[in-house]
Amino acid sequence: MALIVQKYGGSSVGSVERIQAVAQRVYKTVKAGNSVVVVVSAMGKTTDGLVKLAHEISKNPNRREMDMLLSTGEQVSIAVVSMALDELGQPAISLTGAQVGIVTEAEHTRARILDIKTDRLKRHLKEGKVVVVAGFQGISSLEEWEITTLGRGGSDTSAVALAAALRADFCEIYTDVPGILTTDPRLVPEAQLMEEITSDEMLELASLGAKVLHPRAVEIARNYGVPLVVRSSWTDQPGTWVTSPKPQERSLLNLEIARPVDDVQFDTDQAKVALLRVPDKPGVAARLFGEIARQNVDVDLIIQSIHEGNTNDIAFTVTTPILKRAEAVAAAIAPALRSQKSAESTEAEVMVQQEIAKISISGAGMIGRPGVAAQMFITLAEAGVNIQMISTSEVKVSCVVDAAQCDRAIAALREAFEIEDEETGRQRDKETRGQGRNSFPPSAHPPVRGVALDMNQARLAIRQVPDRAGMAAKLFGLLAQHNISVDMIIQSQRCRIVDGIPRRDIAFTVARMDGEAAKKMLQQAAEEFGWGEVVLDNAIAKVSIVGAGMVGQPGVAAKMFEAIAQHQINIQMIATSEIKISCVVDQEQGVKALQVIHAAFGLAGTEKFVVPA
C-alpha cells in the first residue's frame, strides 16, 4: 500500500461534472490499495472573483482581511469534493489548513510553511478515510490561529509540503495538460511531452512562468526527495516525473525554506572577455558565439548590455586555461563587427581581464521577494567589494569581482545570509573551486529541455551610474524599499569618464505593472546619487532556454542566437546562468522568437496539444 498526495487545481474542480470526475479518480486510487490525501484549489476562477470583490470595496484591502476572504474559496472545494466521495461510498473528511495544522510565517498573503502537525491527518488515514485538504492556506501559530495564505502557487506548495511531512511515496499534481511540455502549447501546439525532467531544470522553467508547477513546490520536492509527477486531470496518461538527487537528511521544522538564499558559491578560475561597441543589429551575437563554438570554447556567463546610439557591449567569462583561445577568437572577429552608424568607433574593441572571481547566491526563496539582490549588493559594498559584472536568473544572482576580494566577499555573504558554518563552507569550496559551470553533472538529455516566454516585463536603463562600490546597493535597495522585484540585471562593460568619474550604464527588468512607478522613483533619486537619464521600455519580451545538458556543451548559445538572427530578430539584452540563457527582444517578436528557438532545438513532437477551456 502506498501513501499518495494528489493535488487538483481550480480548472480540475471547476464544475459539478469535474468534481465528480476527481472523486472517481480518487476512489479508483483508493480501491487500488492506497491511502490518499487530496489537496484542492478554489473552484475555477473563484479566487479571481474574490480579489475583484475586495478591490470593489477597498482600493487597498487590508492584507489580513484578504487572507480571511481568499481562504474561503478552498473551503468550498474541499467540502464538495468530500461530499462527492461520500456519494461513491468512500469515507472522506475535509480539513482547512488550520485544521490540518499547517503552520506558516506570520506574513499575510505570502506566507511560507514552517511546520505541519500531521497527527490528525495520520489518524484519519488510519481510519480508512480520504483526507481532503484546503490548499493555499495555513495559520500563523497554534496560539494566535491567524489565517494566512501562501501566495501564487500555494496549492502546489501545500501538496508537496504535505507529501514531505507525511513521507508520502509520491505526490501527483493534476492539471489541464498531460504533463510538462517543452513550451506553452498555446503558442506551439506541437510542444513535446517530457517523460521526466530534473528538479533543477523544472525550477528554472517554473521560475520563468511555466505555470504547470510553482518553483516553491519544486524546491520542497528537491530538498526532501519527494517523487513528483505532473499528470492530466482528463486522461490516464503517465505524465512527467520530476526527479531529484537523493537529499541530505533535514529537519521537517522550517519545512519550507523561510530564508531566501540557501547557497553561496564562488569560482576564481575565470577570466573575462568583452567586446565593446559591437553593432546593435540582428546576427551579431550569433556570429560571435558561432565562431566561439566552432573553436570549442565553452563560455560561462554571457551578458549583453544596452547603450545609447547603435552599439552594445557583449561580455563573457571562460575558465583561465582556455582564455588565450577565447581571446584569439574575439580578436579575429572584432574587425568584422563594424558599425556603420556609430559616432564613437567603427570597430569593436576587445578587452580582456584576468584575476577575477565569480560569486553567486542561489535559492528559490528569492522568487517574489524584493531585496535579495539588493542585500547581496549592500553586503558587498559594506565589505568594500566593487562589482564589475552582474548576471541574474530568477533563482540566482552572480557578480564578477576582483579575485583578491573573493574571500572577503564570500565571508560577508555567508554571514549576511546565514549560510553554514565556516569550516563546512571552506571544505566545500575546496572541493568545488575551479569547477565553474560544472556544479551540474553532465546530462544524458538534449542540451535544451524547454523554452519559456515572459511578455509581462519592462526594462529600465539608468545611464552613467558612478562605477564605485555601493552604487548597485543604493539602486536596488531603493527598489526593494518600494517592494519592486527585479529580474534580469545587466551592468555594461563600457566605462565613460564624466566629470572625472568613471561611469557605467545599468539595465534591469521589472514586472510591467511596476515600470512607471519604478521610473518615477528612480528619476527622483537620480540627482541625489549622481545618476544620468532613466529610460523605460515597456515593449519587450524575454525568451529563455533551459537545460542541464548545456553544461560543458559549446554551441548552445550560438544555436539560440542563430535561430533568432535568421528571422531578423534583434537581441537587446543577454543574461545567463549555468542551465539557462535568456534574451530580451522586441515585444512584437517575442512569440516568433520562442517558436523559432523551439524549432531550432528540435523540441517539437508529433502530437498537437489543445489546452481545455
LOTINU-823199 format. One line per 4 residues: number of its first residue (from 1); their letters; for each residue y, x, z of C-alpha. Coordinates in steps of 0.25 Angstrom, whole numbers, m for minus. Layout:
N
NUM) a) Y:X:Z ~ ... $
END
This chain:
613
1) mali) 0:0:0 ~ 14:5:m4 ~ 27:2:2 ~ 37:m1:m9 $
5) vqky) 52:m3:m9 ~ 57:m12:m20 ~ 72:m14:m24 ~ 77:m25:m33 $
9) ggss) 91:m25:m38 ~ 101:m36:m40 ~ 96:m39:m54 ~ 82:m40:m49 $
13) vgsv) 85:m51:m39 ~ 96:m58:m47 ~ 89:m71:m49 ~ 79:m80:m43 $
17) eriq) 69:m76:m54 ~ 71:m61:m52 ~ 70:m63:m37 ~ 56:m69:m39 $
21) avaq) 52:m58:m49 ~ 56:m48:m38 ~ 48:m56:m28 ~ 36:m56:m37 $
25) rvyk) 37:m41:m39 ~ 37:m38:m24 ~ 26:m48:m22 ~ 17:m40:m32 $
29) tvka) 21:m27:m26 ~ 16:m32:m12 ~ 3:m38:m18 ~ 0:m24:m23 $
33) gnsv) m1:m20:m9 ~ 13:m14:m6 ~ 23:m16:5 ~ 37:m19:m1 $
37) vvvv) 51:m18:3 ~ 61:m25:m7 ~ 76:m21:m8 ~ 85:m30:m16 $
41) samg) 99:m31:m20 ~ 108:m43:m21 ~ 105:m53:m32 ~ 111:m50:m45 $
45) kttd) 126:m48:m45 ~ 127:m53:m31 ~ 134:m41:m25 ~ 144:m41:m36 $
49) glvk) 147:m55:m33 ~ 149:m52:m18 ~ 158:m40:m22 ~ 167:m49:m31 $
53) lahe) 168:m59:m20 ~ 172:m49:m10 ~ 183:m44:m19 ~ 188:m58:m21 $
57) iskn) 190:m59:m6 ~ 196:m45:m4 ~ 201:m34:m13 ~ 196:m24:m3 $
61) pnrr) 184:m30:4 ~ 180:m24:18 ~ 168:m15:16 ~ 161:m21:28 $
65) emdm) 162:m35:23 ~ 158:m31:9 ~ 145:m26:15 ~ 143:m39:22 $
69) llst) 145:m46:9 ~ 137:m38:0 ~ 125:m37:9 ~ 123:m52:7 $
73) geqv) 118:m50:m7 ~ 106:m43:m4 ~ 103:m53:8 ~ 101:m64:m3 $
77) siav) 92:m56:m11 ~ 82:m52:0 ~ 81:m66:5 ~ 78:m72:m9 $
81) vsma) 68:m61:m12 ~ 61:m63:1 ~ 60:m78:m2 ~ 54:m75:m16 $
85) ldel) 44:m66:m10 ~ 40:m77:1 ~ 38:m87:m11 ~ 28:m78:m16 $
89) gqpa) 21:m77:m3 ~ 25:m63:0 ~ 31:m62:14 ~ 45:m55:14 $
93) islt) 57:m53:22 ~ 71:m50:18 ~ 80:m40:26 ~ 94:m35:25 $
97) gaqv) 98:m21:26 ~ 101:m23:41 ~ 88:m30:44 ~ 81:m18:37 $
101) givt) 88:m8:45 ~ 95:m1:34 ~ 106:7:42 ~ 117:13:34 $
105) eaeh) 130:21:35 ~ 142:13:40 ~ 148:13:26 ~ 151:m1:21 $
109) trar) 148:m4:6 ~ 142:11:4 ~ 133:14:16 ~ 121:23:15 $
113) ildi) 108:21:22 ~ 105:29:35 ~ 93:23:40 ~ 83:11:38 $
117) ktdr) 75:5:50 ~ 62:2:44 ~ 55:m5:56 ~ 57:m19:52 $
121) lkrh) 54:m16:37 ~ 41:m10:41 ~ 37:m22:50 ~ 40:m32:39 $
125) lkeg) 32:m23:29 ~ 20:m22:38 ~ 20:m38:39 ~ 18:m38:24 $
129) kvvv) 32:m43:21 ~ 41:m38:9 ~ 54:m34:15 ~ 66:m37:6 $
133) vagf) 78:m29:10 ~ 92:m30:6 ~ 97:m18:m2 ~ 111:m12:m1 $
137) qgis) 113:m14:13 ~ 111:m10:28 ~ 118:m9:41 ~ 127:2:47 $
141) slee) 119:3:60 ~ 110:m5:69 ~ 121:m7:79 ~ 132:m12:70 $
145) weit) 124:m19:59 ~ 135:m18:49 ~ 130:m21:35 ~ 132:m10:25 $
149) tlgr) 129:m10:10 ~ 125:3:3 ~ 133:2:m10 ~ 129:3:m24 $
153) ggsd) 114:4:m26 ~ 112:1:m11 ~ 99:m7:m14 ~ 93:5:m21 $
157) tsav) 97:13:m9 ~ 91:3:1 ~ 78:2:m6 ~ 75:17:m7 $
161) alaa) 80:19:7 ~ 70:9:12 ~ 59:16:4 ~ 63:29:10 $
165) alra) 64:23:24 ~ 50:16:23 ~ 44:27:16 ~ 40:18:5 $
169) dfce) 30:22:m6 ~ 41:19:m17 ~ 54:12:m20 ~ 55:3:m32 $
173) iytd) 69:0:m38 ~ 68:m13:m47 ~ 80:m14:m57 ~ 83:m21:m70 $
177) vpgi) 78:m9:m79 ~ 64:m3:m80 ~ 67:10:m72 ~ 76:21:m74 $
181) lttd) 81:23:m88 ~ 87:35:m95 ~ 100:28:m97 ~ 107:14:m96 $
185) prlv) 98:5:m105 ~ 111:m4:m107 ~ 117:8:m114 ~ 104:14:m120 $
189) peaq) 93:3:m121 ~ 83:14:m125 ~ 85:21:m111 ~ 71:26:m107 $
193) lmee) 64:23:m94 ~ 60:35:m86 ~ 47:35:m78 ~ 53:44:m68 $
197) itsd) 65:51:m64 ~ 69:61:m53 ~ 77:57:m42 ~ 88:68:m45 $
201) emle) 89:62:m59 ~ 90:48:m54 ~ 100:52:m44 ~ 109:57:m55 $
205) lasl) 107:45:m64 ~ 109:35:m53 ~ 122:42:m49 ~ 127:41:m64 $
209) gakv) 125:26:m63 ~ 111:23:m67 ~ 111:10:m59 ~ 96:9:m58 $
213) lhpr) 95:17:m45 ~ 106:21:m35 ~ 108:36:m32 ~ 107:33:m17 $
217) avei) 93:27:m19 ~ 89:39:m27 ~ 94:49:m17 ~ 86:42:m6 $
221) arny) 73:42:m14 ~ 75:57:m17 ~ 77:60:m3 ~ 66:52:3 $
225) gvpl) 56:54:m9 ~ 55:39:m11 ~ 48:36:m24 ~ 57:27:m32 $
229) vvrs) 55:18:m44 ~ 64:10:m53 ~ 58:m2:m60 ~ 62:m15:m67 $
233) swtd) 62:m28:m60 ~ 58:m35:m73 ~ 45:m27:m77 ~ 33:m19:m71 $
237) qpgt) 37:m6:m78 ~ 35:6:m69 ~ 49:10:m69 ~ 55:24:m65 $
241) wvts) 51:33:m54 ~ 62:41:m47 ~ 55:54:m42 ~ 60:63:m31 $
245) pkpq) 55:76:m25 ~ 47:76:m12 ~ 58:75:m2 ~ 60:82:11 $
249) ersl) 58:74:24 ~ 71:68:28 ~ 75:58:39 ~ 76:43:36 $
253) lnle) 88:43:45 ~ 101:44:36 ~ 91:39:25 ~ 102:39:14 $
257) iarp) 110:51:14 ~ 123:48:20 ~ 129:61:17 ~ 134:63:2 $
261) vddv) 129:77:0 ~ 114:82:2 ~ 114:95:m4 ~ 123:107:m7 $
265) qfdt) 119:117:m17 ~ 124:130:m24 ~ 121:139:m35 ~ 128:153:m36 $
269) dqak) 121:157:m49 ~ 130:151:m58 ~ 142:155:m68 ~ 152:146:m75 $
273) vall) 155:146:m90 ~ 167:138:m94 ~ 173:135:m108 ~ 188:131:m107 $
277) rvpd) 196:124:m117 ~ 184:118:m125 ~ 188:107:m135 ~ 187:93:m130 $
281) kpgv) 179:87:m141 ~ 164:82:m143 ~ 154:92:m144 ~ 160:104:m137 $
285) aarl) 150:103:m125 ~ 138:100:m134 ~ 141:113:m142 ~ 143:122:m129 $
289) fgei) 131:117:m122 ~ 123:116:m134 ~ 125:131:m136 ~ 122:134:m121 $
293) arqn) 109:126:m122 ~ 105:134:m135 ~ 107:147:m127 ~ 98:141:m116 $
297) vdvd) 109:142:m106 ~ 107:132:m94 ~ 120:127:m88 ~ 122:120:m75 $
301) liiq) 136:114:m72 ~ 144:109:m84 ~ 158:103:m83 ~ 168:99:m94 $
305) sihe) 181:96:m89 ~ 193:89:m96 ~ 207:95:m99 ~ 220:91:m105 $
309) gntn) 220:93:m120 ~ 208:95:m129 ~ 199:105:m122 ~ 189:105:m110 $
313) diaf) 182:115:m101 ~ 167:116:m101 ~ 161:124:m90 ~ 146:126:m86 $
317) tvtt) 138:134:m76 ~ 126:143:m78 ~ 117:152:m70 ~ 122:166:m70 $
321) pilk) 110:172:m77 ~ 114:164:m90 ~ 129:166:m89 ~ 130:176:m100 $
325) raea) 123:167:m109 ~ 131:155:m106 ~ 144:163:m107 ~ 140:168:m121 $
329) vaaa) 137:154:m126 ~ 151:149:m121 ~ 158:161:m127 ~ 151:159:m140 $
333) iapa) 154:144:m141 ~ 168:145:m136 ~ 175:149:m149 ~ 169:137:m156 $
337) lrsq) 175:127:m146 ~ 188:127:m151 ~ 199:117:m148 ~ 208:114:m160 $
341) ksae) 218:105:m152 ~ 219:113:m139 ~ 232:119:m136 ~ 226:128:m125 $
345) stea) 216:136:m133 ~ 208:135:m146 ~ 195:141:m140 ~ 187:139:m128 $
349) evmv) 187:149:m117 ~ 175:153:m109 ~ 176:156:m94 ~ 164:162:m86 $
353) qqei) 163:162:m71 ~ 152:169:m63 ~ 151:169:m47 ~ 151:154:m46 $
357) akis) 143:145:m38 ~ 139:130:m40 ~ 139:122:m27 ~ 135:108:m26 $
361) isga) 134:96:m17 ~ 124:84:m20 ~ 119:71:m15 ~ 118:57:m19 $
365) gmig) 127:53:m7 ~ 139:57:m14 ~ 138:46:m24 ~ 149:36:m22 $
369) rpgv) 154:44:m10 ~ 168:49:m13 ~ 172:62:m7 ~ 159:70:m8 $
373) aaqm) 164:79:m19 ~ 178:80:m12 ~ 171:84:1 ~ 164:95:m7 $
377) fitl) 177:100:m13 ~ 184:99:0 ~ 173:107:7 ~ 174:118:m4 $
381) aeag) 189:118:m3 ~ 189:120:12 ~ 179:131:10 ~ 189:138:1 $
385) vniq) 180:136:m11 ~ 186:133:m25 ~ 179:124:m35 ~ 178:130:m49 $
389) mist) 170:119:m55 ~ 165:105:m51 ~ 154:96:m57 ~ 148:84:m51 $
393) sevk) 138:73:m52 ~ 136:60:m44 ~ 127:67:m34 ~ 132:82:m35 $
397) vscv) 145:90:m35 ~ 145:104:m40 ~ 156:115:m39 ~ 157:129:m44 $
401) vdaa) 163:139:m35 ~ 165:154:m33 ~ 151:159:m29 ~ 158:167:m18 $
405) qcdr) 162:154:m12 ~ 148:147:m13 ~ 142:150:1 ~ 155:145:7 $
409) aiaa) 155:133:m1 ~ 141:129:1 ~ 142:131:16 ~ 154:122:17 $
413) lrea) 148:111:8 ~ 135:111:17 ~ 144:109:29 ~ 152:99:23 $
417) feie) 141:90:18 ~ 131:94:30 ~ 120:99:21 ~ 108:106:28 $
421) deet) 109:118:37 ~ 114:131:33 ~ 100:138:34 ~ 93:128:25 $
425) grqr) 105:128:15 ~ 104:143:14 ~ 90:143:11 ~ 90:132:0 $
429) dket) 102:139:m7 ~ 94:152:m7 ~ 83:145:m14 ~ 91:137:m24 $
433) rgqg) 102:148:m26 ~ 104:151:m41 ~ 95:139:m46 ~ 107:132:m52 $
437) rnsf) 102:119:m59 ~ 88:121:m54 ~ 90:112:m42 ~ 82:102:m50 $
441) ppsa) 68:107:m55 ~ 65:107:m70 ~ 61:93:m75 ~ 49:89:m84 $
445) hppv) 58:78:m89 ~ 68:78:m100 ~ 81:85:m96 ~ 89:71:m96 $
449) rgva) 83:59:m90 ~ 95:49:m90 ~ 109:47:m96 ~ 120:39:m88 $
453) ldmn) 133:34:m91 ~ 145:31:m82 ~ 156:23:m88 ~ 163:20:m75 $
457) qarl) 171:33:m73 ~ 185:38:m75 ~ 189:52:m76 ~ 201:59:m68 $
461) airq) 207:72:m72 ~ 217:80:m64 ~ 224:91:m71 ~ 228:104:m65 $
465) vpdr) 221:104:m52 ~ 224:117:m44 ~ 212:126:m44 ~ 210:129:m30 $
469) agma) 201:125:m18 ~ 203:112:m13 ~ 208:104:m25 ~ 196:97:m28 $
473) aklf) 194:94:m14 ~ 208:87:m13 ~ 206:80:m26 ~ 192:74:m23 $
477) glla) 195:72:m9 ~ 207:63:m13 ~ 198:55:m22 ~ 188:54:m10 $
481) qhni) 198:49:m1 ~ 201:37:m11 ~ 186:34:m11 ~ 185:38:m26 $
485) svdm) 171:44:m30 ~ 172:56:m41 ~ 160:58:m51 ~ 162:70:m61 $
489) iiqs) 171:81:m57 ~ 175:92:m67 ~ 184:103:m64 ~ 190:111:m76 $
493) qrcr) 187:125:m78 ~ 201:128:m85 ~ 211:133:m75 ~ 226:132:m78 $
497) ivdg) 237:139:m71 ~ 248:129:m68 ~ 260:133:m59 ~ 252:145:m55 $
501) iprr) 240:137:m50 ~ 226:137:m57 ~ 223:122:m60 ~ 211:115:m66 $
505) diaf) 208:100:m70 ~ 198:92:m63 ~ 192:79:m69 ~ 183:69:m62 $
509) tvar) 177:55:m64 ~ 178:43:m54 ~ 174:29:m55 ~ 183:22:m65 $
513) mdge) 188:12:m55 ~ 193:23:m47 ~ 200:30:m58 ~ 214:25:m57 $
517) aakk) 215:25:m42 ~ 210:40:m43 ~ 220:44:m53 ~ 232:37:m45 $
521) mlqq) 227:44:m32 ~ 226:58:m39 ~ 239:57:m46 ~ 246:55:m33 $
525) aaee) 239:67:m27 ~ 241:76:m39 ~ 255:81:m35 ~ 251:84:m21 $
529) fgwg) 239:92:m25 ~ 246:98:m38 ~ 237:92:m48 ~ 241:88:m62 $
533) evvl) 239:76:m70 ~ 228:65:m66 ~ 221:59:m78 ~ 212:47:m78 $
537) dnai) 202:43:m89 ~ 194:30:m87 ~ 188:30:m101 ~ 176:40:m98 $
541) akvs) 161:39:m97 ~ 151:48:m90 ~ 138:51:m97 ~ 127:59:m89 $
545) ivga) 113:64:m92 ~ 103:67:m80 ~ 90:74:m80 ~ 83:85:m70 $
549) gmvg) 77:90:m83 ~ 90:96:m88 ~ 90:107:m77 ~ 87:120:m84 $
553) qpgv) 88:114:m98 ~ 99:119:m106 ~ 104:110:m117 ~ 104:97:m109 $
557) aakm) 119:96:m108 ~ 121:101:m123 ~ 112:90:m127 ~ 120:79:m120 $
561) feai) 133:85:m125 ~ 128:86:m139 ~ 124:71:m139 ~ 138:67:m135 $
565) aqhq) 144:76:m145 ~ 136:71:m157 ~ 143:58:m154 ~ 157:63:m153 $
569) iniq) 158:60:m138 ~ 167:70:m131 ~ 163:75:m117 ~ 175:74:m108 $
573) miat) 168:80:m95 ~ 155:86:m91 ~ 148:88:m78 ~ 134:91:m74 $
577) seik) 124:92:m62 ~ 110:98:m62 ~ 104:86:m69 ~ 116:79:m75 $
581) iscv) 126:81:m85 ~ 138:71:m86 ~ 149:70:m97 ~ 161:61:m97 $
585) vdqe) 164:55:m111 ~ 174:44:m116 ~ 170:31:m111 ~ 168:25:m124 $
589) qgvk) 158:35:m128 ~ 150:34:m114 ~ 139:25:m119 ~ 137:33:m132 $
593) alqv) 137:46:m124 ~ 125:40:m116 ~ 118:35:m127 ~ 118:48:m136 $
597) ihaa) 115:56:m124 ~ 103:47:m120 ~ 98:48:m135 ~ 100:64:m135 $
601) fgla) 91:66:m124 ~ 80:57:m130 ~ 80:47:m118 ~ 78:34:m126 $
605) gtek) 65:26:m124 ~ 59:17:m134 ~ 61:4:m126 ~ 75:m3:m124 $
609) fvvp) 78:m8:m110 ~ 86:m20:m108 ~ 93:m22:m94 ~ 91:m36:m89 $
613) a) 104:m44:m87 $
END
